[in-house]
């Protein structure tokens, strides 16, 4: 596998966040897909509103580039029914990967039943549809002990409730890239948290997202054992250019 086989080229800003118009944002995500097609980047990851348009673009070009989107992004506070509805729309629009934000606030507050149920029900929906399912745990919002506990929870639910599926198609993912940390501290993937996730994920895969912006950083994550890397700097990582994003 080449470096591009690990990369999810990511653009998740809304027009309001970027200062772009709706049409300019659509052009930006189309350019993202074109760069992925031209540079053998494995996947593109965009907001749900752009999935249908990118599905058409990728299909018109008979591209093998995978198309992913985010669910209940970036806070993960939606109800289970809302998450399922959002995922159903993404599936209908042609998404290959569904990256759900786990309700990490509910987890931290001890509402474990809600978290367990959303992991089981949303994962089952995606896997039955033949999709890859990823759970963003927002590591910057969690202590080391919580990172270990929530990774184990996702693994245990997969092993006990979803064993009929290929568990490697369920990922634990580090970050949305939108969590605001005190004093601008790193809010995404780093070697320490990725090791914690890998050590406790069992047969599940791990995706490093947030803060991977250079070829050297990407190669280090692959060396650790991640199967996918989410980054807004995928083209720069492949081409050797200078990264200018924060995700």
Buried (B, 14 or more C-beta within 10 A) or exposed (E): EEBBEBBBBBBBBEBEEEEBEEEEBBEBBBEBBBBBBEBBBBBBBBBBBBBBBBBEBBEEEEBEBBBBBBBBBBBBEBEBEEBBEBBEBBBEBBBBBBBBBBBBBBBBEEEEEBBBEBBBBBBBBBBEBEBBBBBBBBBBBBEEEBBBBBBBBBBBBBEEBBEEBEBEBBBBBBBBBBBEEEEEEBBBBBEEBBEBBBEBBBEBBBBBBBBBBBBEBBBBBBEBBBBBBBBBBBBBBBEEEEBEBBB
